[in-house]
Amino acid sequence: MNPDLITVPQMAKRLQISKSKAYRLIGRTDFPSYNFGERQTRVFWPEVEKWVKSKHTHKKGETV
């Protein structure tokens, strides 16, 4: 299996966010996720990184 194809809980851990926040992200229409059946949603880590960078609005002195 491709190590870049990861589960939603694995993505949450890498992004250091809660699992519930990660599941809300995959519910977005603009978020790159793949559903292979019930409880089989996966994300491709390089696509997640690209998406995060495109949405990143962090400015000096602000928290993410």
ChimeraX commands (.cxc) that place a marker at each C-alpha (Angstrom):
marker #1 position 0.00,0.00,0.00 radius 0.5
marker #1 position 1.15,3.52,-0.75 radius 0.5
marker #1 position 2.37,5.16,2.49 radius 0.5
marker #1 position 0.99,8.50,1.27 radius 0.5
marker #1 position -2.58,7.12,1.17 radius 0.5
marker #1 position -3.70,7.53,4.78 radius 0.5
marker #1 position -6.81,7.30,6.95 radius 0.5
marker #1 position -8.63,10.30,8.34 radius 0.5
marker #1 position -7.35,9.66,11.91 radius 0.5
marker #1 position -3.78,9.47,10.54 radius 0.5
marker #1 position -4.33,12.78,8.74 radius 0.5
marker #1 position -5.65,14.33,11.96 radius 0.5
marker #1 position -2.52,13.22,13.79 radius 0.5
marker #1 position -0.20,14.63,11.09 radius 0.5
marker #1 position -2.07,17.95,11.04 radius 0.5
marker #1 position -2.30,18.00,14.84 radius 0.5
marker #1 position -6.05,18.52,14.80 radius 0.5
marker #1 position -8.91,16.58,16.38 radius 0.5
marker #1 position -10.48,13.66,14.55 radius 0.5
marker #1 position -13.81,15.49,14.49 radius 0.5
marker #1 position -12.17,18.49,12.78 radius 0.5
marker #1 position -10.54,16.11,10.26 radius 0.5
marker #1 position -13.91,14.52,9.47 radius 0.5
marker #1 position -15.42,17.98,8.98 radius 0.5
marker #1 position -12.60,18.75,6.52 radius 0.5
marker #1 position -13.30,15.67,4.41 radius 0.5
marker #1 position -16.93,16.75,4.25 radius 0.5
marker #1 position -15.92,19.88,2.35 radius 0.5
marker #1 position -16.48,19.75,-1.40 radius 0.5
marker #1 position -13.07,21.34,-2.07 radius 0.5
marker #1 position -11.12,18.91,0.13 radius 0.5
marker #1 position -9.26,16.06,-1.61 radius 0.5
marker #1 position -10.56,12.78,-0.17 radius 0.5
marker #1 position -11.46,9.39,-1.59 radius 0.5
marker #1 position -14.26,7.15,-0.39 radius 0.5
marker #1 position -13.80,3.43,-1.06 radius 0.5
marker #1 position -16.96,2.39,0.77 radius 0.5
marker #1 position -18.43,2.63,4.24 radius 0.5
marker #1 position -15.75,3.71,6.74 radius 0.5
marker #1 position -13.12,3.55,4.00 radius 0.5
marker #1 position -12.29,7.21,3.36 radius 0.5
marker #1 position -8.66,7.91,2.59 radius 0.5
marker #1 position -6.61,10.98,1.71 radius 0.5
marker #1 position -3.45,11.27,-0.34 radius 0.5
marker #1 position -1.03,13.13,1.93 radius 0.5
marker #1 position 0.69,15.24,-0.81 radius 0.5
marker #1 position -2.76,16.51,-1.91 radius 0.5
marker #1 position -3.65,17.39,1.69 radius 0.5
marker #1 position -0.41,19.34,2.07 radius 0.5
marker #1 position -1.10,21.19,-1.18 radius 0.5
marker #1 position -4.69,21.99,-0.07 radius 0.5
marker #1 position -3.51,23.25,3.34 radius 0.5
marker #1 position -0.89,25.50,1.72 radius 0.5
marker #1 position -3.51,26.92,-0.66 radius 0.5
marker #1 position -5.79,27.77,2.29 radius 0.5
marker #1 position -3.04,29.01,4.60 radius 0.5
marker #1 position -3.61,32.58,5.79 radius 0.5
marker #1 position -1.33,32.60,8.84 radius 0.5
marker #1 position 0.12,36.03,9.54 radius 0.5
marker #1 position 2.82,36.99,11.98 radius 0.5
marker #1 position 1.45,37.01,15.51 radius 0.5
marker #1 position -1.66,34.96,14.70 radius 0.5
marker #1 position -2.31,31.39,15.70 radius 0.5
marker #1 position -3.35,28.78,13.19 radius 0.5
marker link #1:1,2 radius 0.2
marker link #1:2,3 radius 0.2
marker link #1:3,4 radius 0.2
marker link #1:4,5 radius 0.2
marker link #1:5,6 radius 0.2
marker link #1:6,7 radius 0.2
marker link #1:7,8 radius 0.2
marker link #1:8,9 radius 0.2
marker link #1:9,10 radius 0.2
marker link #1:10,11 radius 0.2
marker link #1:11,12 radius 0.2
marker link #1:12,13 radius 0.2
marker link #1:13,14 radius 0.2
marker link #1:14,15 radius 0.2
marker link #1:15,16 radius 0.2
marker link #1:16,17 radius 0.2
marker link #1:17,18 radius 0.2
marker link #1:18,19 radius 0.2
marker link #1:19,20 radius 0.2
marker link #1:20,21 radius 0.2
marker link #1:21,22 radius 0.2
marker link #1:22,23 radius 0.2
marker link #1:23,24 radius 0.2
marker link #1:24,25 radius 0.2
marker link #1:25,26 radius 0.2
marker link #1:26,27 radius 0.2
marker link #1:27,28 radius 0.2
marker link #1:28,29 radius 0.2
marker link #1:29,30 radius 0.2
marker link #1:30,31 radius 0.2
marker link #1:31,32 radius 0.2
marker link #1:32,33 radius 0.2
marker link #1:33,34 radius 0.2
marker link #1:34,35 radius 0.2
marker link #1:35,36 radius 0.2
marker link #1:36,37 radius 0.2
marker link #1:37,38 radius 0.2
marker link #1:38,39 radius 0.2
marker link #1:39,40 radius 0.2
marker link #1:40,41 radius 0.2
marker link #1:41,42 radius 0.2
marker link #1:42,43 radius 0.2
marker link #1:43,44 radius 0.2
marker link #1:44,45 radius 0.2
marker link #1:45,46 radius 0.2
marker link #1:46,47 radius 0.2
marker link #1:47,48 radius 0.2
marker link #1:48,49 radius 0.2
marker link #1:49,50 radius 0.2
marker link #1:50,51 radius 0.2
marker link #1:51,52 radius 0.2
marker link #1:52,53 radius 0.2
marker link #1:53,54 radius 0.2
marker link #1:54,55 radius 0.2
marker link #1:55,56 radius 0.2
marker link #1:56,57 radius 0.2
marker link #1:57,58 radius 0.2
marker link #1:58,59 radius 0.2
marker link #1:59,60 radius 0.2
marker link #1:60,61 radius 0.2
marker link #1:61,62 radius 0.2
marker link #1:62,63 radius 0.2
marker link #1:63,64 radius 0.2
view
